[in-house]
């Protein structure tokens, strides 16, 4: 079944953005400082998406620009831990939704 619901699509888009950010952060941490072109090549993410994500991550204070390229800040570990904690809570919420849907189809 193809889901066309805007809410469902938004959840998927947000998760894809989060996956991209995590991928970029990990590669940046391992290869810092790193420029947009190299980050794009190493992650297979288009340069325009790299630029957009770098702006968002810089706004969150987890990435900082440097003369040699992007570097992670001292907020990196807390940021990643926060995402992990959030994902655990989200998984619990997904379980509740699945249970509700199963109950409604009986």
C-alpha positions, 0 to 999 in steps of 0.5 A: 500500500502506497501512503500519500499522507502528508504526516507519514511523509513528513516523518520519513523526511525528518528521519532521512534528514536525521540519518544524513546528519548523523552520517555527516557528523561521524565522517566529520569527526573522523576526518576533521577539518573537512570541506563540503566536496570531500564530505559529499564524496565520502558520504555520497550526499549531494553538495547542496544537501551537505551545505544545508545540513551544515547550516542546521548543524552549525545553528545547533552548535555541533559543527563549526566552520574552520579555515580547513573545513567543518569541525565538530564542537565540544557539543558533539558527544552530548548531541549524539547521546541526545539523539540516541535517547530520543530514538529510544523514546521514539521507538516506544511511541512507534510500538504504541502506534503499531499496537493501536493499529493492530487493535483497530484492525481486529 
